[in-house]
């Protein structure tokens, strides 16, 4: 979370100034979800 706080603060400041902001976060859960599920065998 410590690395994320400065990015969130910059995004909040940008939106307060009327600018769009995007904070892209990748986590271990994101990586797990990005892997396709194993194929199912059909009979």
DRENVEXRO-10785 format. One record per residue: x, y, z of N, C-alpha, C in turn; residue number from 1. Coordinates in steps of 0.02 Angstrom, whole numbers, plus 50000, padded with zeros to 5 digits. Last residue first. Layout:
BEGIN
ATOM    n.x    n.y    n.z   ca.x   ca.y   ca.z    c.x    c.y    c.z  num
ATOM      X      Y      Z      X      Y      Z      X      Y      Z  NUM
...
// end
This chain:
BEGIN
ATOM    n.x    n.y    n.z   ca.x   ca.y   ca.z    c.x    c.y    c.z  num
ATOM  49146  48219  48883  49139  48148  48868  49092  48140  48810   43
ATOM  49270  48344  48894  49200  48325  48884  49197  48252  48862   42
ATOM  49375  48425  49006  49367  48368  48960  49293  48352  48954   41
ATOM  49412  48596  49008  49375  48541  49036  49370  48486  48983   40
ATOM  49566  48683  49023  49511  48658  48981  49478  48599  49015   39
ATOM  49595  48798  49157  49612  48737  49120  49552  48713  49079   38
ATOM  49570  48975  49128  49559  48913  49167  49578  48853  49125   37
ATOM  49701  49093  49090  49639  49058  49073  49631  48993  49114   36
ATOM  49755  49218  49198  49772  49153  49169  49708  49116  49153   35
ATOM  49710  49327  49267  49726  49336  49197  49744  49271  49162   34
ATOM  49697  49293  49400  49636  49299  49360  49650  49305  49286   33
ATOM  49829  49299  49441  49794  49235  49443  49732  49237  49399   32
ATOM  49853  49437  49426  49891  49389  49386  49855  49321  49384   31
ATOM  49767  49487  49523  49758  49506  49453  49793  49455  49408   30
ATOM  49826  49437  49639  49759  49413  49620  49745  49429  49547   29
ATOM  49941  49513  49644  49947  49440  49635  49880  49411  49613   28
ATOM  49902  49661  49547  49914  49624  49609  49923  49551  49594   27
ATOM  49916  49818  49477  49921  49747  49464  49939  49712  49529   26
ATOM  49830  49964  49435  49859  49924  49489  49859  49851  49468   25
ATOM  49828  50124  49376  49826  50054  49355  49864  50013  49406   24
ATOM  49736  50262  49385  49785  50226  49425  49777  50152  49408   23
ATOM  49706  50407  49294  49699  50335  49296  49754  50307  49340   22
ATOM  49618  50561  49275  49673  50522  49306  49655  50448  49306   21
ATOM  49585  50720  49200  49570  50650  49210  49631  50614  49241   20
ATOM  49579  50878  49287  49612  50833  49239  49590  50761  49252   19
ATOM  49535  50965  49385  49495  50957  49325  49525  50913  49271   18
ATOM  49600  50965  49501  49619  51018  49455  49582  51012  49388   17
ATOM  49553  50850  49557  49533  50913  49589  49549  50973  49544   16
ATOM  49622  50760  49478  49549  50767  49468  49523  50830  49501   15
ATOM  49753  50781  49528  49737  50793  49457  49662  50803  49447   14
ATOM  49738  50739  49661  49757  50808  49646  49739  50826  49574   13
ATOM  49710  50603  49640  49661  50646  49673  49675  50719  49658   12
ATOM  49830  50563  49581  49767  50557  49544  49713  50602  49574   11
ATOM  49921  50585  49684  49928  50621  49621  49864  50620  49581   10
ATOM  49869  50492  49777  49870  50564  49794  49878  50606  49731    9
ATOM  49893  50373  49710  49824  50393  49724  49820  50467  49740    8
ATOM  50033  50375  49710  49996  50375  49646  49924  50396  49656    7
ATOM  50062  50370  49848  50080  50428  49809  50043  50432  49742    6
ATOM  50000  50238  49881  49976  50301  49909  49998  50362  49868    5
ATOM  50071  50130  49830  50010  50151  49797  49987  50220  49820    4
ATOM  50174  50099  49913  50190  50121  49846  50130  50150  49810    3
ATOM  50103  50059  50028  50146  50118  50031  50164  50144  49962    2
ATOM  50041  49941  50000  50000  50000  50000  50044  50063  50000    1
// end
